[in-house]
Each structure stands twice: as C-alpha cells, then as structure tokens.
Amino acid sequence: MGKTRREIIMDKMDAIENALRRCEEHFVDILSLMDGVNNRPVQLVAMTATLVKEVREHVEKMREEFGW
C-alpha cells in the first residue's frame, strides 16, 4: 500500500530538517578549525551557517503551523 500525500510530505520535511541539521554540524566543525574572526573565509562560513540555521527554524515553524 502506498503512502498518503501527507506521509510523503512529512518524510520530505524530515529529510530536509535532517540535512539542515547535518549542515549546521559541519559548519560548526569548520568554524572550530579556522582561526580569527576577521578572516574572510570564516565570515563566509559563519554567514552560510546562519542562513542554514534560519532555514531550519523556518522549516520547524512550518511544521508547527501545518501540524506536520
């Protein structure tokens, strides 16, 4: 028996959330290996990590709003 549309959406949302969580963990690892906050690569990684965090928070908010 196939999955319902709701189950498919929930699975995709879970996959997105897990991928974003892994990205955050990788960015933390990268930042811990870099030296100095005035370093341009560090700033770029930090900005990207912030973006990933904001997207993940938005996904969580959507899950709450739609009851997923």
N, C-alpha and C positions, 0 to 999 in steps of 0.2 A: 504494500500500500504506500502511495506517495505521500510526501509531506504537504501540509497545508501551506498556503501563501504566507500566513503568519509565522509558521515554523521556519520557512525558508528565510524570511526577513530577519527573524531572531538569530538564526545561525550566521547570517551575513554580518549583523551588528556585532555579535560576539567575536567573529573573526577580525573585524575592523578594530574593535576595542583591544583585543589581544595583540594585534600588530602594533597599534599605537603604544601600548604599554611596553612592548619589547623595544620600540624606537627610543622611548624615554630612557630605558635602562642603558641602551647603547650610548646615548648622548651623555649620560652621567659618567659612564666609563671613559668616554673620550675626553670629557672635560677634566676628569681627575688625572689624566695623563698629560694634559697641556699645562704650560707654565704661563702665568701672567694674565691679567685681565685686559691689558692694553694691546694684546696680540690680536690682530685682525681675524685669523682663523678661529680663535677662541670666541670672539664676538659673534662670528657667523654661526658657529655650532650652538652657542647659547641662544641666539635668536631662533634658530631652527627648532631647538628643543622646546622653547617657549611656544612656538607655533603648534608643535605636536601636542603639547600639554593642553593648549586651548581647544584644539580639535577634539581631543579625547573627552574633555569636560563637556563640550557641546554634544558629543555622542551620548554621554551619560545623561545629560539634560533631556535629550530627545527620547531616550528610553523611558525616563520617568514620565514625561508628558504624554507619551503614547501608550504607556503601560507595557512596553516590550521587555 
